[in-house]
């Protein structure tokens, strides 16, 4: 069959990208290309058919061209626009696939799809048989899925060099991508029309700790209405999230309704939660005779799709970004100032089709303070989904996969551990049978696990799907009670109920198709059990009777909202936790935003992999005491005292020392001196001399003190340990033989005495070793001794016969030549029995009185 050829002249008419046809052709012929082109240049429309035509003459020329767009609305818009220009239906030469919707046929040459769909297609068919080229659009957004696709496709090209891979974006790290794909870069310029940028900050702050302020959203709406009336063109308004979109649309509708006699203006929302038909209407062109439009959008209209007719942009300068609280193992979207690069792209939307105007609803100072660019999502996201995809691809943890930005090691380690706890991977990090099924589903990992395991346990795919649909979207219930939310969704009272029903139906079909033999027990609360199956480590137990505070198995504490009906439950399956300030979290610093009640039996059964019995040994009243605790993660279910054994003693005493510090040991003068000597040598000479600071000794306590702790019985005292001998275990060999030369314990002075050197504490980086000695014992001592291979001068504290301080010096020669004469004048009358020679250089050093010296 002859491959379908696209009419590039008709498709590229009026598109700036068509002017770069020759450069694009040359780059694509090399098998990989990186294309940079500003929004509105037509790259999404022109490049896919160009690639299809160029590959038509190859042996695999009938293979499909896959084009990824970061969002479903952009996928549909791109496919329908190209199909319209081609004069064909969207299930003809051009088609698309998004979650829950697919319009393709055997005739389809160009298929638009989301990165998530392509990732799962890669897992099912790692060679992408029947695919001639993959075009990744808007890769500058640096989503986790987009980054993983780049790495997997770069690896696939080594096995299939004939596969053409193209990365496209408005702004991207062209050099990094070029190196990753071994591809040339084609920069397509855009002849922008004149753009007027103005700043119009409001009186109210944009953000508080509670989020975007209502006053600021009203300011944005007022700006949009005023500016649109003055411009007479369609407008595009950027706000950070779906809630803000809906709020601003309501404000605009109220404001325009009050403007009687003015031309009608239609306010349209554009975000991922509205039905597909409403999304498509917002991004389609305004028909003749229709009123002007103000489209209020999240960042999805920033670069991944074009809204026709827009000549005015109003930008709130805010964005939703993923942030992870590592300490609490919580990830969520937070509202922050957008990056300057995003603000520039948003403003540029106004000047794609003619002279435009961009109004920034904030000050020029705020713009200057914005970060230059948003960081890659992989640096802050929950990597559980990514970790399972990587494991299924054969690169557990991402090891060996070429990525633009490697995932943070700690976050990936945590994600890998969570997959194992969810029984999705085995001890080697490879997917289990359940993990393989979950990885292939068009559902996030935790939700997919809950869907499959919940259906297997409860035997009701529809009931389980309803719970998953409710917890996987951004629905809200003030009380935090998931069961109350489900009732409101079923009754149609909750916002987004129709969206929830559609998603429930989709998930129920998936669950039914995946259901194994057996109908399940049908027992238990579906809301609590299914939620717990998605995240067992967030099973929680009330910390005390009548308390709002709960302890999660992960170790996090969080509180229910006041008056929540969930307070009747001792056990909860928590779905969402949010960090908070002040009393709202009952002193825990976090509030439970969504949870379901759980019976103790269900909590223990679902959380069984987290159950364990531990012996907890602690020092109390000077003795080692042991409790045997039965735990569900961090939750202590029961505790009872048991007899301490010798095996308990060492760890308990080590933990006690880490808690109270090294002063719990009995430090002899010899031990303190040895520690000071080692500390000085480490400070001045470094390795191999050991670090003996408090932190280092406590961190490495098992190495130097472990043998002594192991010999103690539960009735023993720490005071019985010979700390000097323990410290000697840290001496490096053979260098230890030099310690007396480098840092001697005593200093021999001219009088014949051996004076102990007082070494500084290891935690004091500037202190010096001190010798406190009577002045008369140093007569004739000209050169100040140095320690640590000549690096450190001894600091002398010169004492009177009564051992009172007279002077401090590290330069004896200067002291004898100068200050000594003043000291002599003052002291010889006070201490006449002791020598105060006029010439200290030649006088005999002595520790005795003048008469005793003569005798």
C-alpha positions in Angstrom: 0.0 0.0 0.0 1.3 3.4 -0.9 2.0 5.5 2.2 -0.2 8.6 2.6 1.6 11.8 1.7 0.8 15.1 3.3 0.4 18.3 1.3 3.2 20.2 3.0 2.7 23.4 1.0 -0.9 23.6 2.2 -0.1 22.6 5.8 2.8 25.0 6.1 1.2 28.0 4.5 1.7 31.0 6.8 3.8 29.0 9.4 7.2 30.4 10.2 8.6 26.9 10.6 8.1 26.1 6.9 10.9 28.6 6.1 13.3 26.1 7.7 12.2 23.2 5.5 15.6 22.5 4.1 17.5 22.6 7.4 14.8 20.4 9.0 15.1 17.9 6.1 18.8 17.7 6.5 18.7 17.1 10.2 15.9 14.6 10.1 17.8 12.6 7.4 20.5 11.9 10.1 18.0 10.0 12.2 17.8 12.4 15.1 17.2 16.1 15.5 16.7 18.7 18.2 14.4 21.5 17.0 14.0 24.7 19.0 11.1 26.9 17.9 9.1 29.5 19.9 5.4 28.9 20.5 3.2 29.7 17.6 5.8 29.0 14.8 3.8 25.8 13.8 6.4 23.2 14.6 3.8 20.8 16.1 1.7 21.1 12.9 4.4 21.0 10.3 7.2 18.7 11.5 5.1 15.4 11.9 3.8 15.4 8.3 7.3 16.5 7.1 8.8 13.5 8.9 6.1 11.2 7.5 6.7 12.3 3.9 10.5 12.0 4.3 10.3 8.5 5.6 7.7 7.3 3.1 10.4 6.1 0.6 12.2 4.0 3.2 11.7 0.3 3.6 9.8 0.9 6.8 8.1 4.0 5.3 4.7 2.8 6.3 5.6 2.8 9.9 3.7 5.1 12.2 5.0 8.5 13.4 4.3 9.0 17.1 4.1 12.6 18.4 3.9 13.2 22.2 2.3 16.2 23.7 2.4 16.8 27.5 -1.4 17.1 28.0 -4.5 15.4 26.7 -6.0 18.6 25.5 -2.9 19.4 23.5 -2.8 15.9 22.0 -6.4 16.3 20.7 -5.9 19.8 19.5 -2.7 18.9 17.6 -4.3 15.9 16.0 -7.4 17.7 15.0 -5.6 20.7 13.6 -3.4 18.5 11.4 -6.3 16.4 10.3 -8.2 19.5 9.4 -5.4 20.8 7.3 -5.0 17.4 5.7 -8.8 17.3 5.0 -9.2 13.9 6.7 -11.0 12.6 9.8 -9.0 12.1 13.1 -9.1 8.3 12.7 -7.6 8.5 9.2 -4.0 9.4 8.4 -3.9 11.5 11.6 -5.1 10.0 14.9 -4.6 10.3 18.6 -4.6 8.3 21.8 -5.1 9.7 25.3 -6.2 8.1 28.6 -9.7 6.7 28.0 -10.0 7.9 24.3 -8.5 6.6 21.1 -9.1 7.6 17.5 -6.8 5.7 15.2 -7.2 3.2 12.4 -5.0 1.0 10.1 -4.6 4.1 7.9 -3.1 6.3 10.6 0.4 7.5 9.8 0.7 10.2 12.5 -0.5 9.4 16.0 -0.5 12.0 18.7 -0.4 10.7 22.3 0.7 11.6 25.8 4.1 10.6 27.3 2.4 8.3 29.7 0.7 6.4 26.9 4.0 6.0 25.0 5.8 4.9 28.1 3.4 2.0 28.7 3.5 1.2 25.0 7.3 0.9 25.3 7.0 -1.5 28.2 4.6 -3.7 26.1 6.7 -3.4 23.0 10.3 -2.3 23.8 11.3 -2.3 20.1 8.3 -0.2 19.0 7.7 -2.5 16.1 5.8 -0.7 13.3 7.0 2.7 14.4 9.3 4.7 12.1 9.8 7.8 14.2 9.0 9.4 17.6 8.7 13.1 18.0 8.8 14.4 21.6 7.2 17.9 21.7 7.5 20.4 24.5 10.4 18.6 26.2 11.5 21.8 27.9 8.7 21.2 30.5 11.1 18.5 31.9 8.3 16.3 33.3 9.4 13.0 34.8 7.7 11.0 32.0 9.3 13.2 29.4 12.8 12.7 30.8 12.3 8.9 31.1 11.1 8.8 27.4 14.2 10.6 26.3 16.4 8.1 28.1 14.6 5.0 26.9 14.4 6.2 23.3 18.1 7.1 23.3 18.8 3.5 24.5 16.4 2.1 21.9 18.2 3.9 19.1 21.3 1.8 19.9 19.3 -1.3 19.0 17.2 0.3 16.3 19.4 2.9 14.6 16.8 3.3 11.8 14.3 4.7 14.3 14.1 8.5 13.9 13.9 10.4 17.2 13.2 14.2 17.3 13.0 16.4 20.4 11.1 19.7 20.0 10.5 22.6 22.3 10.1 26.4 22.6 13.1 26.7 25.0 15.3 23.8 26.0 18.8 22.7 26.9 19.7 22.2 23.2 23.3 21.2 24.0 22.3 18.6 26.5 19.7 17.1 24.3 22.0 17.1 21.3 24.6 15.2 23.2 22.0 12.7 24.6 20.5 11.9 21.2 23.7 12.5 19.2 21.6 14.9 17.1 22.1 18.2 15.2 20.2 21.3 16.5 17.9 23.3 14.2 16.9 26.7 15.6 13.7 28.0 14.0 13.4 31.8 14.5 10.0 33.4 14.9 9.2 36.8 13.4 7.4 38.2 16.4 4.9 41.0 16.0 5.3 44.1 18.3 4.6 43.2 21.9 3.7 45.8 24.6 4.4 44.5 28.1 3.1 46.4 31.1 3.0 45.8 34.9 -0.2 46.2 36.8 0.3 45.0 40.4 -2.7 44.9 42.7 -3.0 46.2 46.3 -3.4 42.7 47.8 -0.6 40.2 48.0 -0.6 37.4 45.5 0.2 34.6 47.9 -0.1 33.9 51.6 0.6 30.6 53.5 -3.0 29.6 52.6 -2.4 30.0 48.9 -3.6 32.5 46.3 -5.6 35.3 47.8 -9.1 36.0 46.7 -8.3 39.7 46.4 -5.6 39.0 43.9 -7.8 36.7 41.8 -10.4 39.5 41.7 -7.6 41.9 40.6 -6.7 39.5 37.8 -10.3 39.2 36.7 -10.8 43.0 36.8 -7.6 43.5 34.7 -8.8 40.9 32.1 -12.2 42.6 31.7 -10.8 46.2 31.6 -8.0 45.3 29.2 -10.2 43.2 26.9 -12.7 46.0 26.5 -9.9 48.4 25.6 -8.2 46.0 23.2 -11.3 44.5 21.5 -9.5 41.2 21.0 -9.7 37.8 22.5 -7.7 37.4 25.7 -5.8 34.6 27.4 -5.4 34.7 31.2 -2.9 32.6 33.1 -3.5 31.5 36.7 -1.8 28.6 38.5 -4.5 25.9 39.0 -8.0 24.7 38.2 -9.5 26.2 41.3 -8.1 29.6 40.4 -9.3 29.2 36.8 -12.9 28.6 38.0 -12.8 31.5 40.5 -11.5 34.0 37.9 -14.1 32.8 35.3 -16.8 33.4 37.9 -15.4 36.9 38.7 -15.2 37.8 35.0 -18.8 36.6 34.4 -20.0 38.7 37.3 -18.1 41.8 36.1 -19.2 41.5 32.5 -22.8 41.0 33.6 -22.7 44.3 35.5 -21.5 46.1 32.3 -24.9 46.7 30.7 -25.0 47.8 27.1 -21.4 46.6 26.4 -20.6 44.0 23.8 -20.9 40.5 25.2 -17.8 38.7 26.3 -17.6 34.9 26.9 -15.3 33.6 29.7 -14.1 30.1 29.1 -12.1 27.9 31.5 -9.2 25.8 30.3 -7.7 23.1 32.6 -7.4 19.4 32.8 -10.5 18.7 34.9 -13.2 20.0 32.6 -14.7 17.7 30.0 -12.9 17.2 26.7 -15.6 19.0 24.7 -15.1 22.1 26.9 -11.3 21.9 26.6 -11.6 21.6 22.8 -14.0 24.5 22.6 -11.6 26.8 24.5 -8.7 26.1 22.2 -10.7 26.2 18.9 -11.0 29.4 16.9 -13.9 31.9 17.5 -16.5 31.6 14.9 -17.8 34.6 13.0 -20.6 36.3 15.0 -19.5 34.8 18.3 -18.7 37.2 21.1 -15.1 37.9 22.0 -13.6 35.4 24.5 -11.5 35.5 27.6 -9.9 32.1 28.0 -8.7 31.5 31.6 -6.1 28.8 31.7 -3.5 27.0 33.7 0.0 26.7 32.3 -1.1 24.2 29.8 -1.7 27.0 27.3 1.8 28.4 27.9 3.5 26.4 25.2 1.9 23.1 24.4 -1.0 24.5 22.4 -2.1 27.7 20.7 -5.4 29.4 21.4 -6.3 31.1 18.1 -7.3 34.8 18.0 -5.5 35.9 21.2 -3.8 39.3 21.1 -4.0 40.0 24.8 -2.4 38.1 27.7 -3.0 38.7 31.4 -0.5 36.8 33.5 -0.8 36.2 37.3 2.8 35.2 37.4 2.1 32.0 39.4 2.6 28.3 38.8 1.9 25.0 40.4 5.1 23.0 41.0 5.8 19.6 42.7 7.5 19.9 46.1 8.5 17.0 48.3 8.8 17.0 52.0 11.5 14.2 52.5 11.2 14.1 56.3 7.4 13.4 56.1 7.5 11.5 52.8 4.9 13.8 51.4 4.7 15.1 47.8 2.2 17.7 46.6 1.6 20.6 44.3 2.4 24.0 45.7 1.8 27.5 44.3 4.9 29.5 43.7 6.1 32.4 41.5 6.5 31.2 37.9 9.9 31.2 36.3 10.9 34.2 34.1 11.2 31.8 31.1 7.5 30.9 31.6 6.5 34.5 32.0 8.2 35.3 28.7 6.5 32.5 26.9 3.1 33.5 28.3 3.6 37.1 27.2 4.7 35.9 23.7 1.3 34.3 23.2 -0.1 37.8 22.6 2.1 38.5 19.6 1.9 35.4 17.5 -0.8 36.6 15.0 -0.3 40.4 15.2 0.7 43.2 17.5 -0.1 42.2 21.1 -0.2 43.3 24.7 0.8 41.4 27.8 -0.3 42.7 31.2 1.5 41.3 34.2 -0.6 41.4 37.3 2.5 42.0 39.4 5.4 44.4 39.7 8.6 44.6 37.7 10.4 44.0 41.0 8.5 40.7 41.5 9.4 39.7 37.9 13.1 40.3 38.6 12.9 38.1 41.7 11.4 35.1 39.8 13.7 32.1 39.2 15.2 32.1 35.7 13.7 28.7 34.9 11.7 25.9 36.6 13.7 23.0 37.8 13.2 19.5 36.3 10.4 17.7 37.9 12.6 14.6 38.6 14.4 16.6 41.3 11.4 17.1 43.5 8.7 14.5 42.5 7.6 11.3 44.2 9.6 8.8 42.1 7.5 5.7 42.9 5.9 5.6 39.4 9.2 6.3 37.7 10.9 3.7 39.7 8.5 1.0 38.6 8.7 2.0 35.0 12.5 1.9 35.2 12.4 -1.5 36.8 10.0 -2.8 34.1 12.4 -1.4 31.5 15.2 -3.3 32.9 17.1 -0.5 34.6 16.2 -0.6 38.3 16.8 2.7 39.9 17.7 4.2 36.5 21.2 2.8 36.7 22.8 3.0 33.3 19.9 4.8 31.6 21.1 8.0 29.9 19.0 10.8 31.5 19.3 14.6 31.2 19.1 14.9 34.9 19.8 11.8 37.2 17.2 11.3 39.9 18.3 12.2 43.4 19.8 9.1 45.0 17.9 9.4 48.3 14.5 9.9 46.6 15.1 7.0 44.2 16.2 4.7 47.1 13.1 5.6 49.0 10.9 4.9 45.9 12.6 1.5 45.3 12.0 0.6 48.9 8.3 1.6 48.6 7.8 -0.6 45.6 9.2 -3.5 47.5 6.9 -2.8 50.4 3.9 -2.7 48.0 5.0 -6.2 46.7 5.6 -4.7 43.2 9.3 -5.6 43.0 11.3 -8.4 44.4 14.6 -8.4 46.4 16.6 -7.8 43.1 14.5 -4.7 42.2 12.8 -6.6 39.3 9.0 -6.3 38.9 6.9 -9.1 40.5 4.0 -10.5 38.5 1.7 -7.9 40.2 4.3 -5.2 39.5 4.4 -6.1 35.8 0.6 -5.8 35.6 0.6 -2.5 37.5 3.3 -1.0 35.3 1.3 -1.7 32.1 -1.9 0.0 33.4 -2.9 3.6 32.5 -3.1 4.4 36.2 -0.6 5.7 38.7 1.3 3.0 40.6 -0.3 3.3 44.0 -3.8 3.7 42.6 -3.3 0.7 40.2 -2.1 -1.4 43.1 -5.2 -0.5 45.1 -7.4 -1.1 42.1 -6.1 -4.6 41.5 -5.5 -5.7 45.1 -8.8 -4.1 46.2 -10.8 -5.8 43.5 -9.2 -9.2 44.3 -10.0 -8.7 48.0 -13.5 -7.1 47.9 -14.7 -8.7 44.6 -16.5 -5.5 43.5 -14.6 -3.7 40.7 -17.2 -0.8 40.6 -16.9 0.0 44.3 -13.1 -0.2 44.2 -13.0 2.0 41.1 -15.2 4.6 42.8 -12.7 4.9 45.7 -9.7 5.1 43.4 -11.4 7.7 41.2 -12.1 9.8 44.3 -8.6 9.6 45.9 -6.7 10.1 42.6 -8.2 13.4 41.8 -8.1 16.7 43.6 -11.5 16.5 45.3 -12.0 18.2 48.6 -14.0 17.4 51.7 -13.6 19.9 54.6 -14.0 17.2 57.3 -11.3 15.0 55.6 -13.8 12.1 55.5 -13.4 10.1 52.3 -16.7 8.3 52.9 -18.5 11.6 53.1 -16.8 12.7 49.9 -17.9 9.5 48.1 -21.5 10.1 49.2 -21.4 13.6 47.8 -20.0 12.4 44.5 -22.6 9.7 44.2 -25.4 12.2 44.9 -24.0 14.7 42.4 -23.5 17.3 45.2 -19.7 17.5 45.0 -18.1 19.7 42.3 -16.6 17.5 39.6 -19.1 14.6 40.2 -19.5 14.0 36.4 -15.8 13.8 36.0 -15.6 11.3 38.9 -18.3 9.1 37.3 -16.4 9.0 34.0 -13.2 8.0 35.7 -15.0 5.5 37.9 -16.4 3.8 34.7 -12.9 3.7 33.1 -11.3 2.2 36.2 -14.0 -0.3 36.7 -13.5 -1.6 33.1 -9.7 -1.9 33.8 -10.3 -3.7 37.1 -12.8 -6.1 35.6 -10.5 -6.9 32.7 -7.6 -7.6 35.1 -9.7 -9.4 37.7 -8.3 -12.9 38.4 -10.4 -15.9 39.3 -12.4 -15.7 42.5 -14.9 -13.0 43.4 -13.2 -11.8 46.6 -14.6 -11.9 50.1 -16.8 -8.8 49.7 -16.1 -7.9 53.4 -14.7 -4.8 55.0 -15.0 -1.1 54.2 -14.1 -0.5 50.6 -13.1 3.1 51.3 -10.7 2.2 54.1 -9.3 -1.0 52.7 -8.7 0.3 49.2 -7.1 3.5 50.4 -4.8 1.5 52.7 -3.9 -0.8 49.9 -2.6 2.2 47.9 -0.4 3.3 50.7 0.0 0.9 53.6 2.7 3.1 55.2 0.0 5.7 55.8 -2.2 3.5 57.9 -2.6 5.6 61.1 -3.6 5.1 64.7 -4.9 7.7 67.2 -2.1 8.8 69.6 -4.4 9.1 72.6 -8.1 8.8 73.5 -10.1 11.9 72.3 -7.0 13.2 70.5 -7.2 14.6 66.9 -3.6 13.5 66.4 -2.7 10.3 64.6 0.6 8.6 64.1 1.2 7.1 60.6 3.1 3.9 60.2 5.7 5.9 58.3 6.4 7.9 61.5 4.7 11.1 60.5 2.2 12.7 62.9 -0.8 14.6 61.6 -4.1 15.8 63.0 -7.7 15.6 61.7 -9.7 18.8 61.2 -11.7 19.8 64.2 -15.1 18.2 64.3 -14.3 15.6 61.7 -16.5 12.5 62.0 -13.4 10.4 61.5 -12.5 11.2 65.2 -14.7 8.2 66.0 -12.1 5.9 64.4 -9.0 4.7 66.3 -7.5 3.5 63.0 -7.4 5.4 59.7 -6.3 4.8 56.1 -4.8 8.2 55.2 -4.7 9.4 51.6 -3.6 13.0 51.8 -1.5 15.0 54.4 -0.7 18.6 54.2 1.9 20.6 56.1 0.5 23.5 58.1 1.5 26.2 60.5 0.1 26.9 64.0 -2.7 25.2 65.9 -4.6 23.8 62.9 -2.4 20.7 63.0 -2.9 20.2 66.8 0.8 20.8 67.2 1.8 18.1 64.7 2.7 20.4 61.9 0.5 18.5 59.4 -3.3 18.0 58.9 -5.1 15.0 57.4 -7.0 16.3 54.4 -8.5 12.9 53.2 -8.8 9.6 55.0 -11.2 6.7 55.6 -12.0 4.8 58.8 -10.3 1.4 59.1 -10.9 -1.5 61.5 -8.0 -2.8 63.5 -8.3 -6.1 61.8 -8.1 -4.5 58.3 -5.2 -2.3 59.4 -3.2 -5.3 60.6 -4.0 -7.4 57.6 -3.3 -4.8 54.9 -0.3 -3.5 56.8 1.1 -7.0 57.5 4.3 -6.4 55.6 5.0 -3.5 58.0 4.4 -5.6 61.2 7.4 -6.6 63.3 8.4 -7.4 66.9 11.3 -5.4 68.3 13.3 -5.4 71.5 13.9 -1.8 72.6 16.7 -1.5 75.1 17.3 1.9 76.9 19.3 3.1 79.8 17.1 4.3 82.7 18.2 5.1 86.2 21.7 3.9 85.3 20.5 0.4 84.2 19.7 -1.2 80.9 16.0 -1.9 80.7 14.3 -3.7 77.7 10.8 -3.5 76.2 9.4 -6.0 73.7 7.3 -4.0 71.2 4.9 -5.2 68.6 4.8 -2.6 65.8 3.0 -1.7 62.7 5.8 0.5 61.1 6.3 3.3 63.6 3.0 2.5 65.4 3.6 0.7 68.7 0.7 -1.7 69.2 1.8 -3.1 72.5 4.9 -3.0 74.8 5.9 -5.2 77.7 9.1 -5.3 79.9 11.4 -8.2 79.5 14.7 -9.2 81.1 17.8 -7.6 79.6 20.4 -9.8 78.1 24.1 -9.1 77.4 23.2 -8.7 73.7 21.0 -5.7 74.7 23.6 -4.0 76.7 26.1 -2.7 74.1 23.5 -1.2 71.7 21.5 0.3 74.6 24.6 2.0 76.1 25.7 3.2 72.7 22.3 4.7 72.1 22.4 6.3 75.6 25.8 7.9 74.8 24.5 9.3 71.5 21.6 10.8 73.4 23.3 12.3 76.4 26.9 12.8 75.0 30.4 11.7 75.8 30.3 13.3 79.3 28.5 10.1 80.4 32.0 8.4 80.2 34.6 8.9 83.0 37.4 10.9 81.3 40.8 10.6 83.1 43.5 13.2 82.6 45.3 10.7 80.3 42.2 10.1 78.2 41.6 13.9 77.8 45.2 14.5 76.9 45.3 11.7 74.3 42.1 12.9 72.7 43.5 16.4 72.6 46.8 15.2 71.0 44.8 13.2 68.3 42.6 16.2 67.7 45.5 18.5 67.1 47.1 16.1 64.7 43.9 15.6 62.8 43.4 19.4 62.6 46.9 20.1 61.3 47.9 17.0 59.4 44.6 15.4 58.5 44.5 11.8 57.4 45.4 9.2 58.7 45.1 10.9 62.1 41.5 10.4 63.2 38.7 12.9 63.8 38.0 12.8 67.5 35.4 15.6 67.7 32.2 14.9 69.6 30.2 14.2 66.5 32.8 11.9 65.0 33.3 9.9 68.1 29.5 9.5 68.6 29.0 8.6 65.0 31.7 6.0 65.1 31.1 4.8 68.6 30.9 1.1 67.6 34.4 1.2 66.2 36.4 2.6 69.1 34.2 1.8 72.1 32.2 -1.2 70.8 34.5 -3.9 72.3 34.2 -2.3 75.8 30.4 -1.9 75.5 30.1 -5.5 74.4 31.9 -6.7 77.6 29.5 -4.9 79.9 26.6 -6.6 81.7 23.1 -5.0 82.1 24.2 -4.1 85.6 27.5 -2.5 84.6 28.3 1.2 84.6 29.8 3.3 81.8 32.3 4.6 84.4 34.1 1.2 84.3 35.4 1.7 80.8 39.0 2.7 80.3 38.5 5.5 77.8 42.3 5.9 77.2 42.6 2.3 76.0 39.4 2.7 73.9 40.8 5.8 72.2 44.1 4.0 71.4 42.0 1.8 69.0 41.8 4.8 66.8 45.6 5.3 66.4 46.7 4.8 62.8 49.5 2.3 62.2 52.4 2.6 61.5 52.0 6.4 61.9 51.1 6.0 65.6 54.8 5.4 66.4 55.4 9.1 65.7 52.8 10.5 68.0 55.2 11.3 70.9 57.4 13.3 68.5 54.5 15.1 66.8 52.4 15.7 69.9 54.2 14.8 73.1 52.4 14.5 76.3 55.0 16.6 78.2 57.5 19.3 77.4 61.0 19.2 78.9 61.9 22.8 80.1 65.4 24.2 80.9 64.8 23.7 84.7 64.7 20.0 84.1 61.0 19.7 84.8 58.6 17.9 82.5 55.4 20.0 82.1 52.2 18.4 80.9 51.0 20.0 77.6 47.3 21.0 77.8 45.9 20.2 74.3 42.8 22.0 73.0 39.4 20.4 72.8 39.0 18.8 69.3 35.9 20.8 68.6 37.8 24.1 69.0 39.3 24.9 65.5 41.5 27.8 66.6 42.7 26.9 70.1 46.4 26.2 70.8 48.3 23.7 73.0 49.2 25.4 76.3 52.1 24.9 78.7 51.6 26.6 82.1 55.0 26.9 83.8 56.7 29.2 86.3 58.7 31.9 84.5 62.0 31.0 86.3 61.9 27.5 84.8 62.3 28.9 81.2 65.4 31.2 81.7 67.6 30.8 78.6 64.8 29.2 76.5 65.0 31.3 73.3 63.1 29.3 70.7 59.4 28.6 71.2 58.8 24.8 70.6 56.5 23.8 67.8 54.3 20.7 67.5 52.6 18.8 64.7 55.7 18.7 62.5 56.5 22.4 63.2 53.0 23.7 62.3 51.8 24.9 65.7 53.6 27.0 68.3 53.1 26.2 72.0 51.4 29.0 73.8 53.2 29.6 77.2 51.3 30.8 80.2 54.1 32.2 82.3 53.4 32.0 86.0 54.6 33.7 89.2 56.1 31.7 92.1 52.6 31.5 93.5 51.5 30.1 90.1 49.5 33.3 89.2 49.5 34.3 85.5 52.2 36.9 84.6 52.2 36.8 80.8 51.0 34.8 77.8 53.3 34.4 74.8 54.2 32.1 71.9 57.4 34.1 71.2 59.8 33.6 74.1 62.7 35.5 72.4 60.5 38.7 72.1 59.3 38.3 75.7 62.9 38.1 77.2 63.9 41.1 75.1 61.0 43.3 76.1 58.1 42.6 78.5 60.3 40.6 80.9 61.9 43.7 82.3 58.5 45.2 83.3 57.6 41.9 84.9 60.9 41.8 86.8 60.4 45.3 88.2 57.0 44.5 89.5 57.7 41.0 90.8 61.1 41.0 92.4 59.9 43.0 95.4 56.9 40.8 95.8 58.9 37.6 95.5 62.4 38.4 96.8 63.3 34.8 97.5 63.0 33.9 93.8 65.6 34.8 91.1 64.7 37.8 88.9 68.0 38.2 87.0 68.6 41.2 84.8 69.8 39.0 82.0 67.3 36.0 81.6 69.3 34.7 78.6 72.3 33.5 80.7 70.5 32.9 84.1 70.2 29.3 85.3 66.6 28.1 84.9 65.3 26.7 88.2 62.1 25.7 90.0 63.5 26.6 93.4 64.1 29.7 95.5 67.4 31.6 95.4 68.5 30.2 98.8 67.6 26.7 97.8 69.5 27.0 94.6 72.7 28.2 96.4 72.5 25.4 98.9 
